[in-house]
Amino acid sequence: MGRAIRTVLESQRSSHCAVVCCTVAVAVFVVACMPSSEEQRGSQQQVPATPQAPQSSVPLVDATKVEPSSPPAADPARDERVAVAAHQVAALATVAHYRDAVARRPGPIEPLYTSIAADLQAGKPLLVAGYFGLSDPHLDDPEKNPCWGTYYGNARFMKRASGDVHAKKLFEFPGWTLLLEEENPADPVRTLVFHQRISPSKAWKAAGVEEPFDAYLVMQAFESRELAATHMAQALRASRGATVALAGLEGSEPVRLNLGEAQVVGYIGHNFFFDYEDFYWDGFEPIKERPARPKGLFVISCMSGRVPGFLTLLGHNVHVLLLSRYFISAEGYSLLSVVDGVLQRANSRQLVDLADHTYQYFHTLHHPEKKIYWPFLGQDFRLYEEPLDQYFSAPLADLWAM
């Protein structure tokens, strides 16, 4: 059964994947609700055969006097089968979401770098826009928020990265300068802009980028995680975003950064899809545009590459830089891994390796005995190659193997 399902899913268009999965799921649920063979045999043994009545024109039973039947007795075994089937229905719906994303699988990340190289050759900056969904606790106090203001929070880590001994050890481009810091009473409640003048690496020079270029990292913190993700999706799909004005650098003209023009965008923080039943939140659905040019996407959030939600953003001109496959801490060193990897022009595996090793480094820095798994995946590394079954429960795995 599992091989047949897998063959059908892989051979059909993405729109058919959900239909197939849901059809199978309904069949599983119906079968589970049916009495077991033991119950059928038991019922056959308990009910004696009815003798043939002689033919008569007079009805043997007065239908108007038949007593209503009593409700069926409780059946714990049947209830358990129904519960397992319901779980499988939900799990198969999750698979349908995932297979639909796989069917829209884009190509390698090389077109993204080609597009960025054209911008840099034209004198445009490299712009990375990060949208932060603040986590609990201290949702209303960014400076105490684990995602933003604590020691390894993204804002605090980036502010000290240029002088941090560990950042200097791990990254090629830790020397970011803070140009702008804003506080607002409404979302985005915090905005930071970092800048760095980059001498192109050998890989960028090989792509035709000979001159130094400007790189900007814009970080915006939101109390509403859904709003942060919506802004990110608008920048990704529709190239729409806020404009951030900066004073001129070293006597040059003022700079206006349109976040919709960011070549790389990402969401960092709590994966709020876990807060919704069946991971269903429809906030991305109204944003129906397709990126007109290649865009890099990263989501530093728990299991962002393994549960429904952010996977629906995959598609035309979207190139995955970093997603996660486990529960993780969304902290500043992972953000810097993405940005540093792009500045190095790292391929998919190199970027994921950088993020993996950096994550392990900081999590074992004070606890060397701690066991850390490699938590990340990328466009050409782990995203499509890993078997999905391992991320779901035994009932689904058993069903898939039938």
N, C-alpha and C positions, 0 to 999 in steps of 0.2 A: 504493500500500500504506500509506504513512504517513498519508494522509488518512483511509483507512478505519479504521486503528487509532485515530487520534485521535477520529474520530466515535464509535466504539464505546465508548472509554474515557470520553468526556464524557457519554454518554447512559446509562450504566449506574450502578448503585449502587456504593458503594465496595467492597463485598464481591466484586463481579464484576470489578473492575479488575485485581486481582492474577491472577485466573484467565485473563483475556484476554491479559495481558502474558506470563504463563508459557506459555500455549498457543502464542503467536507465537514465543516464545523457543525452545521445543522444536522447532517447525517449522524455524526457522532453523538450529538445531544439526543436525537430521537432514539437511537439504538440504546443509549444509556437509560432512557426512561421506560423502555420496554421491560416486561418481566423477564427474569432470567429463566433458563431452561429448567433449573431445579424448581423454581416457583410454578412453572407450567405443569411439570410432572406432578408436583404436590397437589395442585388444584385438581388435576385429572384424577388423582387417587382419592381425594376427599369427597368428590361429587359422584354419587352412585349413578349408574346408567338408568335413564328413564324408560320404563317399559312402554311398548307401543300401545297406545290407546285404541280401542275399537272405533271404527268410523261412525260418526254420528252427526246429524244436522244440528244438534244442540251443542253450543260451546261448553267446553269442560270447565272454563274459568271465567268468572265474571270480572272483566277488566276494571270495572268501577270500584271493586273492593280490594284491589291489590294494594298491600301496604308499601309505602315508599322504602326503598333500600337504604340501609344504614351506611354511613361513610366508611371507606376502606380503613382497615386497621393500619396502625403505624408500621412502617417497614424501614428500619435503619439502614439495611443493606442497599435498598433502592435509593434512599435519600443520599447515601454516600456516592452512588454511581452518578446521580444527577449532579451533585456538587462537582465531581471530577469532570464531568462533561461540560459543565458551565465554565470551569477553569480552562478547559481545552478550547472552547469557543473563543474566549478572550485572548488566549495565547495565539491561536491561529489568526485572529484579527491583527495581532501584533506582527506576525510573520507577513501578513498581506501588506501592511504598511512598509515593512522592510524590503520585501521583494519589489514593491512598486518603486522604491527609491533606487534599488539596484538596476531595474529596467531602464532608468533614466541616467545610468552611469555615464558621467562625462569622461573625457580623455585625460591623459596625464597632465601634470601641472606645468609642463614646458610652455604651452601657449600663454599662460599667465606671465611668466618671466619675459617672453617675447614682447608682450604688450607693455609691461613695465619698462623694458629697455627702450622701446619707442618713445615713451613719455620722458625718460631721463635724457635721451638724446635730443629731445625737443626743449630741454631746459626746465621741464616740470619736476616737481618734487615727488618723492615717494611718500605716500600718505597712508597711515594705518589708523583706523578708527575702531576703538574698543568701547563697547556698551556694557556697563556693569549692572547686573541685577543684585542689589545688596541683599545679604543673607541675614537670617536671624542668628543671634540676638543683636540688639542695638541697630535695628532697622532705621530708626530715626536719628541716629548719631553716627555719621560716616567715619568720624575719626576713631571710633571704638569698634567699627564693624569689621569682622574677620576678613571680609572680601576686599576691604578698602584701606582701613587706617591702622590695623594692628601691625606688629613687627614684620610679618611676611605678607601682609595685605598688599594689594597691587599698587596703590598710591604711595604708601610709605616705602616699599621696596624700590620702586622706580626712582623716588627722590634721592635715595642714597646709593643707587647702583653704580654711579661713576666712581665712588670711593670705597665700595664694598670689596673686601679682599676676596670673598668667594665669587662674586660676580666677575671680577677681573680674571679669576682663575678659569671660569667656565665659559665666558662669552668673548667673542672677538670685538663686539661693539657695545660695551657697557656705558660709554661716556655720554649719557644723555643730560641735556641742560633744560631745566624747567623754565619756560618762557611765560606761562600764564596759569593762574590759579583763580578760579571763580567759585563763589558760593551763591546758591539761589534757594529761595523758600519752596519752590516747586521743582518738579523734575525737568531737566536733570539737576539734582541738588549740588553736584560738584562737577567742575570741568577743569581738567589739567591738559596742558599742551607742552610736550617735550620736543626738543630739536637736536639734531646732530648733523654735522657736515661729514659726509662719507667719501673716503677715497675708494674707488671701485676695486673690488677683489679681482683676482685673475679670471674668475668665472664671468663676472660682469664685463670685464675688458674683452673677453672672448666673444661676448654677445654684442660688442660694438659700443659699450659705454666707456669712454676714455677719460672723461672729465669728472672731477668730484661733483657730488650732487647733494641736495638737501633732503633730509628725511625727517618727517614729523610723526609723532605719536600723539593722538588726541584720545583722552580718556574721559568718558562721561558716566557718572554714577546716578542710578535711578532707584528710588524707593519702590517703584512699581517694576517688578521683574518683567511682567508682560509688556509694559511700555518700552523697556530697554530692548527687548527682543524685537518688538515691532519696528523701532527706529533702525535697528540693525538690518532687518529684512528689507526695509524701504531703501536703505543705502545699497544693499546687495542687489536686489532685483530691479529697482526702479531708478537707481542713482539719484535718490532724493535724500537730502540731509541738511542739517543746520549749517550756517556759515559762521566760522569763528574768526574774529579779526585780531591781528597781532601787530604790535609796533614793529617798525622796520628793524632789520638786523644790521648792526654796524653802519648806521646811516643810510641804509637802503630804504626803498619804498615800503609802506605798510603791506603786510601779507594778509590775504583773506583765504582761509581754507574752507572749501565747500566739502563737507563730509560725504556728500553724495558722490563725489569724484574720487573717493578713497579707493585705491587699488586693492586693499586688503581690509576686510571688516570682520568683526568677531563679537561674540557674546561671552561674558565671563561672569560666573556666579552660580547661584542655586538653579538647578534644573527644575523649573516650576511645573513641567509636564507631569512630574510625579504627583503633583497636588490635584490632578484632574483624573476622574474615572476613565479607565482605559487609555490614559495619556492623551485624552482628546481635548485640545484647545484650538479653536478655529481662527486665531488672530492672524495667521499668515494667509488665510484664504482670500481676503479682499485684495491682497497685493499680488496681482496676477501678471504683472510685467515680467519679461525675461531680460536678463542682463544683456545690454547691447555690446558689451565687450567682456573679456575675461576678468573675473573677480576672484580673489582669494578669500576663503572662509575658514574661520577657526571658531570652535566653541569649547571653552574650558569650563566644563560643567559635568556633573556626574552622569556617566553612561550616555553622553550626548551622541555617540556613534552606535549605540546598541539598543536604544528604545525609541519608539515613535516620538516624533516631535521635530527636532532640528533636522532629522534626515529628510524631511519633506522639502527642505531648501535645496537639496541636490538637484542638478539638472544642467540645462544649457548654459555654458560659459561660467559655471560655478566650479571652482577648483579647491578641493579640500586640503587645507594645510595641516589642521590638527583637530581631532575629535578624541573623546575618551571612551574607553570600554569598561571601566570600573568606576566605583565610587572614589572620588578624589577630593583633594583640597584645591580650591580655585585661587591660587596664590601667585604673587608677582613674578617669581622665577619662571613659571610656565608661560606667562605672557611674554617675558623677555626672550624665552626660547623661540617663540614664533617669530618675533621681530628680528632677532639676531639671525635666525635661519634664513629669512628672506633677504636680509642684507648680505649674507654670505652667498646667496643664490643656491642654497642647498636643495638637493632633490628630495623627494618625498621621504625616503628612508633615512637620509641624513638628518632631516628636520625632526622626524619622530624620534630617532636615536638621541638627538640633543635634548629633546623634551623629557624623554624617559630617564636618561642618565642624570639630568639636572634634578628631576623630581626625586629620584633615589638619593642623590647626594644630600639634598637638604633634609630629607626625612630620616636619614641615618646619621646626620652630622653629630647629633648629641645622643643618638641611640643606635650605635653600630650593630647591635644584635637584632634590630628590627628588620623583618623581611618585607621587602617592597616588590610588588610585581610591576612589570612594564605596563603603564596604564594607558598609553596613547596609540593612536592609529592615524594614518594619512591616506591620501589619494591612491597611491600605488603601493601601500604597505599596510597590510592587515585589514583594511576597510572591507574588501570584498572576498578576501581569501579565507578568512576564518570561518569554520562551521558555526552557523547561528545557534544550533541546538544547545550548545553549552551555556547559553545565557538564559535558558528557560528551565522550567521545572521538569522533573522526571516524567510526569504524565505526558507532556508534549513530546519529550524525547522518545518515549516508548511508542507513541502514536506515529511519529515520523519514521521510526525504524520498522514499522509493521510491513 
